[in-house]
Amino acid sequence: MSNNIREQLMAKTANLPKPADFKGESKKDRNARGPQTMPGITSALAAAQLRIQELESKGVETEIPLDAIVPNPWQPRRQFNEAKLSELARSIDEVGLLQAVTVRRIGDSFQLVAGERRLRAHKLINKGTIRAVVIECSDQDMAALALMENVTRDDLSDYEIAIAIRRAEAEFPNRTRLAEAMGISRSDLYRFLAFDALPDFVKRDLDLTPSVLGASSAQDVANALKKSGEAGLKALQELWPQVLSGDLVQTKLAASLGAHISRGGAPTDAGGRSILKIFAGKVQAGSITKDVKGLTFKFKAGVVTEEQENQLREHIGKMFSIRSE
């Protein structure tokens, strides 16, 4: 990085938070703030933006067919805000593209470096070409820039960042260097990597709804599973649908696993009552409540079909004598 670039970076990051600014905050505040706003990550983003500017200053601007541009393999974002994308598309349609996208040449095609939203917006309004700056860029630059261009923008989830970290990891000599590039500590980096230790059924759901579980909770759950083994995995299979439905707060999932295991699968309240929730897919269909008075099965109206109701009656009838009143 040239001296001029260094001076720009110092000026741009002079008023950004420093590690000392975060001293004394509680664990609750730290978890609420989240890994993506750790001390230093904003400066890393500024550094990435300056790096893009430096590369673009040596590039060539031209019009490129949209179908000649292939995605950035290190792009972390899996979900895009459709409303904001449509708004950007309308703006481009009315006043044109204010900032060209950045690409690098790969054989006969071009690989996107920066500007995923601008490219998608062009496709929404059926533009055939897009204004682009063609630069020379290494794989390591690509990986770092893709991470940092997205990490603090538009609510990128911890899970999406974790996927991007895994994709980018091979481009760095070690995890210390990767953490430095992101502006976070190694311990915070490992919080993101904890998603790898989660079972496949959890990661499949996170592929669809990546924001449902944060890195801190993922690490807590991974540690709980490591200690509890098969019992913990079984408990997670039973509790995970509640996290998806919003009935169980993700930050309480790890603690709930331990309680679920110790109480034989049915958590009890202060009055000794145990409640198991029944789900039809991701929707809660009812519950099974056990207390000193007995065992109660309850289903929400409209959830159980007439055929299912008849099957339930038939099954109970085989176990007990049923009389209508």
C-alpha positions as CSV (number, residue, x, y, z in Angstrom):
1,M,0.0,0.0,0.0
2,S,1.5,3.4,-1.0
3,N,2.2,6.2,1.5
4,N,-0.7,8.1,-0.1
5,I,-3.1,5.2,0.5
6,R,-1.8,4.9,4.1
7,E,-2.6,8.6,4.7
8,Q,-6.1,8.2,3.3
9,L,-6.7,5.2,5.5
10,M,-5.5,7.0,8.6
11,A,-7.7,10.0,7.8
12,K,-10.7,7.8,7.1
13,T,-10.4,5.7,10.3
14,A,-9.4,8.5,12.7
15,N,-12.8,8.7,14.3
16,L,-13.7,5.0,14.2
17,P,-14.1,3.0,17.5
18,K,-10.9,1.7,19.1
19,P,-10.6,-1.4,21.3
20,A,-10.5,0.8,24.4
21,D,-13.9,2.2,23.5
22,F,-15.5,-1.2,24.2
23,K,-13.8,-1.8,27.6
24,G,-16.2,-2.4,30.5
25,E,-19.2,-3.4,28.4
26,S,-21.2,-6.4,29.7
27,K,-21.4,-9.8,28.0
28,K,-25.1,-9.0,27.2
29,D,-24.0,-5.8,25.4
30,R,-21.3,-7.6,23.6
31,N,-23.7,-10.3,22.4
32,A,-26.2,-7.7,21.3
33,R,-23.5,-5.9,19.4
34,G,-22.5,-9.0,17.6
35,P,-19.2,-10.2,16.1
36,Q,-19.7,-8.2,12.9
37,T,-19.1,-4.9,14.8
38,M,-16.1,-5.9,16.8
39,P,-13.4,-3.3,17.4
40,G,-11.4,-2.8,14.3
41,I,-13.8,-4.3,11.7
42,T,-14.9,-0.8,10.6
43,S,-11.3,0.1,9.9
44,A,-10.8,-3.1,8.0
45,L,-13.8,-2.2,5.9
46,A,-12.3,1.2,5.2
47,A,-9.1,-0.4,4.2
48,A,-10.9,-2.7,1.8
49,Q,-12.7,0.2,0.2
50,L,-9.4,2.0,-0.2
51,R,-7.9,-1.1,-1.7
52,I,-10.7,-1.3,-4.3
53,Q,-10.1,2.4,-5.1
54,E,-6.4,1.7,-5.5
55,L,-7.0,-1.2,-7.9
56,E,-9.7,0.7,-9.8
57,S,-7.3,3.6,-10.4
58,K,-5.2,1.3,-12.5
59,G,-8.1,-0.4,-14.2
60,V,-10.0,0.3,-17.5
61,E,-13.6,1.2,-17.6
62,T,-15.8,-0.4,-20.3
63,E,-19.3,-1.7,-21.0
64,I,-19.6,-5.5,-20.5
65,P,-22.6,-7.8,-21.3
66,L,-24.3,-9.1,-18.2
67,D,-24.1,-12.7,-19.3
68,A,-20.3,-12.3,-19.6
69,I,-19.9,-11.7,-15.8
70,V,-19.7,-14.7,-13.4
71,P,-20.3,-14.4,-9.7
72,N,-17.6,-13.8,-7.1
73,P,-17.0,-17.2,-5.5
74,W,-16.2,-15.5,-2.2
75,Q,-19.4,-13.5,-2.0
76,P,-20.8,-14.1,1.5
77,R,-24.3,-12.9,1.0
78,R,-27.0,-15.5,0.5
79,Q,-30.1,-13.3,0.9
80,F,-30.7,-9.9,-0.6
81,N,-33.2,-7.3,0.5
82,E,-35.7,-7.4,-2.4
83,A,-37.3,-4.1,-1.5
84,K,-33.9,-2.3,-1.5
85,L,-32.9,-4.1,-4.6
86,S,-36.0,-3.0,-6.4
87,E,-35.5,0.6,-5.2
88,L,-31.9,0.5,-6.6
89,A,-33.2,-0.9,-9.9
90,R,-35.7,2.0,-10.2
91,S,-33.0,4.5,-9.5
92,I,-30.6,3.0,-12.1
93,D,-33.5,3.0,-14.6
94,E,-34.2,6.7,-14.0
95,V,-30.8,8.3,-13.6
96,G,-28.4,5.6,-14.7
97,L,-25.6,3.8,-12.8
98,L,-23.7,6.2,-10.6
99,Q,-20.8,3.9,-9.8
100,A,-19.4,1.2,-12.1
101,V,-19.1,-2.4,-10.8
102,T,-15.6,-3.8,-10.5
103,V,-14.6,-7.0,-12.3
104,R,-11.4,-9.0,-13.2
105,R,-10.8,-11.0,-16.4
106,I,-11.0,-14.8,-16.1
107,G,-10.3,-16.4,-19.5
108,D,-13.1,-15.2,-21.9
109,S,-15.4,-14.0,-19.1
110,F,-15.3,-11.6,-16.2
111,Q,-15.5,-12.3,-12.5
112,L,-17.3,-9.9,-10.3
113,V,-15.1,-8.2,-7.6
114,A,-17.5,-5.6,-6.2
115,G,-21.1,-4.5,-7.0
116,E,-23.3,-7.6,-6.6
117,R,-26.4,-5.5,-5.8
118,R,-25.8,-3.2,-8.8
119,L,-25.4,-6.2,-11.1
120,R,-28.6,-7.8,-9.8
121,A,-30.5,-4.5,-10.1
122,H,-29.4,-4.3,-13.8
123,K,-30.9,-7.8,-14.3
124,L,-34.2,-6.7,-12.7
125,I,-34.7,-4.0,-15.4
126,N,-33.4,-6.3,-18.2
127,K,-30.3,-4.2,-19.0
128,G,-28.1,-6.0,-21.5
129,T,-24.8,-4.4,-20.4
130,I,-23.3,-2.8,-17.4
131,R,-20.5,-0.2,-16.9
132,A,-17.5,-1.9,-15.3
133,V,-13.9,-1.2,-14.3
134,V,-11.7,-4.1,-15.3
135,I,-8.8,-4.6,-12.8
136,E,-6.0,-7.0,-12.0
137,C,-6.7,-8.6,-8.7
138,S,-5.3,-11.6,-6.8
139,D,-7.4,-14.4,-5.2
140,Q,-6.4,-13.1,-1.7
141,D,-7.6,-9.6,-2.6
142,M,-10.8,-11.0,-3.9
143,A,-11.5,-13.0,-0.8
144,A,-10.7,-10.2,1.6
145,L,-12.6,-7.6,-0.4
146,A,-15.7,-9.8,-0.8
147,L,-15.7,-10.2,3.0
148,M,-15.2,-6.6,3.9
149,E,-17.5,-5.1,1.3
150,N,-20.4,-7.0,2.8
151,V,-19.7,-7.7,6.5
152,T,-21.1,-4.4,7.9
153,R,-23.8,-3.8,5.3
154,D,-27.5,-4.7,5.1
155,D,-27.6,-7.0,8.1
156,L,-25.4,-9.7,6.8
157,S,-25.9,-12.7,9.1
158,D,-23.2,-14.4,11.2
159,Y,-23.9,-17.6,9.3
160,E,-23.2,-15.9,5.9
161,I,-20.0,-14.4,7.3
162,A,-19.0,-17.9,8.5
163,I,-19.5,-19.4,5.0
164,A,-17.4,-16.6,3.5
165,I,-14.6,-17.1,6.0
166,R,-14.4,-20.8,5.1
167,R,-14.3,-19.9,1.4
168,A,-11.6,-17.3,2.0
169,E,-9.5,-19.2,4.5
170,A,-7.4,-21.0,1.9
171,E,-6.2,-17.7,0.5
172,F,-4.5,-16.7,3.8
173,P,-1.4,-18.3,5.3
174,N,-3.1,-18.8,8.7
175,R,-6.1,-17.8,10.7
176,T,-4.3,-15.1,12.5
177,R,-3.7,-13.3,9.2
178,L,-7.4,-13.9,8.2
179,A,-8.6,-12.4,11.6
180,E,-6.3,-9.4,11.0
181,A,-7.8,-8.9,7.6
182,M,-11.3,-8.9,9.0
183,G,-10.4,-6.6,11.9
184,I,-11.4,-9.2,14.6
185,S,-9.6,-11.3,17.2
186,R,-8.8,-15.0,16.8
187,S,-11.4,-15.8,19.5
188,D,-14.1,-13.9,17.6
189,L,-13.0,-15.7,14.4
190,Y,-13.5,-19.1,16.1
191,R,-17.0,-18.0,17.1
192,F,-17.9,-17.8,13.4
193,L,-16.2,-21.1,12.7
194,A,-18.4,-22.8,15.3
195,F,-21.1,-23.1,12.7
196,D,-19.1,-25.9,11.2
197,A,-19.6,-28.1,14.3
198,L,-23.4,-27.9,14.0
199,P,-25.3,-30.9,12.6
200,D,-26.4,-30.9,9.0
201,F,-30.2,-30.5,9.7
202,V,-29.4,-27.2,11.5
203,K,-27.2,-25.9,8.6
204,R,-29.8,-26.9,6.0
205,D,-32.3,-24.6,7.8
206,L,-29.7,-21.9,8.1
207,D,-29.1,-22.0,4.4
208,L,-32.8,-20.9,4.1
209,T,-33.0,-18.5,7.1
210,P,-29.4,-17.6,7.9
211,S,-30.2,-15.0,10.5
212,V,-32.0,-17.4,12.9
213,L,-28.8,-18.3,14.8
214,G,-25.9,-15.9,15.7
215,A,-22.2,-16.9,16.1
216,S,-22.2,-16.6,19.9
217,S,-25.2,-19.0,20.2
218,A,-23.7,-21.3,17.6
219,Q,-20.5,-21.6,19.6
220,D,-22.5,-22.3,22.8
221,V,-24.5,-25.0,21.1
222,A,-21.4,-26.5,19.6
223,N,-19.8,-26.7,23.0
224,A,-22.9,-28.2,24.6
225,L,-23.1,-30.9,21.9
226,K,-19.4,-31.7,22.4
227,K,-20.0,-32.3,26.1
228,S,-23.4,-34.2,25.7
229,G,-22.8,-36.3,22.6
230,E,-25.8,-38.3,21.3
231,A,-28.1,-37.1,24.1
232,G,-27.4,-33.5,23.1
233,L,-28.0,-34.2,19.4
234,K,-31.3,-35.8,20.2
235,A,-32.3,-32.8,22.4
236,L,-31.3,-30.4,19.6
237,Q,-33.5,-32.2,17.1
238,E,-36.5,-31.7,19.5
239,L,-35.7,-28.1,20.4
240,W,-34.5,-26.7,17.0
241,P,-38.1,-26.4,15.5
242,Q,-38.9,-24.1,18.4
243,V,-36.0,-21.8,17.5
244,L,-37.2,-21.7,13.9
245,S,-40.7,-20.9,14.9
246,G,-39.6,-18.2,17.4
247,D,-40.9,-20.0,20.5
248,L,-37.4,-20.5,21.8
249,V,-34.9,-17.6,21.9
250,Q,-31.7,-18.6,20.2
251,T,-29.5,-17.3,23.0
252,K,-31.3,-19.8,25.4
253,L,-30.9,-22.8,23.1
254,A,-27.6,-24.1,24.6
255,A,-29.0,-23.9,28.2
256,S,-32.3,-25.5,27.1
257,L,-30.3,-28.5,25.7
258,G,-28.8,-29.2,29.2
259,A,-32.2,-28.8,30.8
260,H,-33.9,-31.0,28.2
261,I,-31.3,-33.8,28.8
262,S,-31.4,-33.7,32.6
263,R,-35.2,-33.8,32.7
264,G,-35.5,-36.7,30.3
265,G,-36.7,-34.6,27.3
266,A,-39.5,-32.7,28.9
267,P,-38.6,-29.4,30.6
268,T,-40.6,-28.7,33.8
269,D,-41.7,-25.3,35.2
270,A,-41.6,-24.2,38.9
271,G,-44.9,-26.1,39.6
272,G,-43.5,-29.4,38.4
273,R,-45.5,-29.2,35.1
274,S,-43.8,-30.5,31.9
275,I,-44.8,-29.3,28.5
276,L,-43.8,-30.7,25.2
277,K,-44.8,-28.7,22.1
278,I,-46.1,-30.5,19.0
279,F,-45.1,-29.3,15.6
280,A,-46.4,-29.8,12.1
281,G,-43.4,-28.9,10.1
282,K,-42.2,-25.5,11.4
283,V,-45.7,-24.6,12.8
284,Q,-46.7,-25.4,16.4
285,A,-49.7,-27.6,16.2
286,G,-50.3,-28.2,19.9
287,S,-48.8,-29.4,23.2
288,I,-48.7,-32.3,25.7
289,T,-48.9,-31.2,29.3
290,K,-48.2,-33.4,32.3
291,D,-48.8,-32.3,35.9
292,V,-50.2,-33.7,39.2
293,K,-53.7,-33.7,37.7
294,G,-52.9,-35.8,34.7
295,L,-51.8,-35.8,31.0
296,T,-53.4,-33.4,28.6
297,F,-53.1,-33.4,24.8
298,K,-54.1,-30.1,23.1
299,F,-54.2,-29.2,19.4
300,K,-54.8,-25.8,17.9
301,A,-58.0,-25.3,15.9
302,G,-57.6,-26.0,12.2
303,V,-54.3,-27.8,12.6
304,V,-55.6,-31.4,12.8
305,T,-57.6,-32.6,9.8
306,E,-60.8,-34.7,10.2
307,E,-58.9,-37.8,9.0
308,Q,-56.1,-37.2,11.6
309,E,-58.7,-36.7,14.3
310,N,-60.3,-40.0,13.4
311,Q,-56.9,-41.7,13.5
312,L,-56.2,-40.3,16.9
313,R,-59.5,-41.5,18.2
314,E,-59.0,-44.9,16.7
315,H,-55.5,-45.2,18.3
316,I,-56.7,-44.1,21.7
317,G,-59.7,-46.5,21.4
318,K,-57.3,-49.4,21.0
319,M,-55.7,-48.4,24.3
320,F,-58.7,-47.5,26.3
321,S,-62.5,-47.7,26.3
322,I,-64.1,-44.6,24.8
323,R,-67.7,-43.5,25.4
324,S,-69.4,-40.5,23.9
325,E,-71.6,-38.3,26.1
